[in-house]
């Protein structure tokens, strides 16, 4: 059973929650074949609506918006570990955080490598276990890391290091495993700070605007938030790896609703790593422990 907690609207009216609805579509299952997954760990939506998913076999797959297999490619190396982050920029380039090889590799939509940057280290422009990479409207690339670095580094469109932030003494402490990032329409950077069990938001220059969340299982609390997405109305949707649920917040951090319980049935979740929302309100949930994608509508 899917459980919902919704806030009462004006006049006591209750807004219908996504949580009250069964998924419109479920696709994927466990396996090595086209459209199958082995513990998928990151997902992104391209401007044309297709999805890119990378799983624990270090394979990137491109799927149609309805889940049909279109293409795939293998990361160049994977013996040391598999990627944990993927994004697509406005030009359709696919950025993969090749976590255990301490680099970011940029591909076209068909898997042809366009560029790579980074390298093992703690210095400027180097990485320790990068978790995600995303691009702002000016073409700057932001890369998050965990381990000894636990920071966000910013690069020019030409892949030159510019600056980093997140290791300073922020309220509540510096970042610990910033697992994913996304920009909203105002160019605010939202960060799922997984091991602090919170969401942070920054200006593009790294100035902290605020944080919300604390460890727990109640509405408004978080347990290993691994991904944050911006909804068409400006609210935020967070996938909680530790609570096996999704939670929607307003921009001030007020919990609006939660949905999902641990399980394998439709609408149930098992350690979701990622959530993406289209501008038409279609919600894609990477239900990692169940090796599938569930699709809802807001």
Secondary structure as UniProt FT lines:
FT   STRAND          4..6
FT   HELIX           10..12
FT   HELIX           18..20
FT   STRAND          25..27
FT   TURN            34..35
FT   STRAND          40..45
FT   TURN            47..48
FT   STRAND          51..55
FT   TURN            56..57
FT   STRAND          59..63
FT   TURN            65..66
FT   STRAND          69..74
FT   TURN            79..80
FT   STRAND          85..88
FT   TURN            90..91
FT   STRAND          94..98
FT   HELIX           99..101
FT   STRAND          103..107
FT   TURN            109..110
FT   STRAND          113..118
FT   TURN            124..125
FT   STRAND          130..135
FT   TURN            137..138
FT   STRAND          141..145
FT   STRAND          152..155
FT   TURN            157..158
FT   STRAND          161..165
FT   TURN            171..172
FT   STRAND          178..183
FT   TURN            185..186
FT   STRAND          189..193
FT   HELIX           194..196
FT   STRAND          198..202
FT   TURN            204..205
FT   STRAND          208..212
FT   TURN            219..220
FT   STRAND          225..230
FT   TURN            232..233
FT   STRAND          236..240
FT   TURN            241..244
FT   STRAND          245..249
FT   TURN            251..252
FT   STRAND          255..259
FT   TURN            266..267
FT   STRAND          274..277
FT   TURN            279..280
FT   STRAND          282..287
FT   HELIX           288..290
FT   STRAND          292..297
//
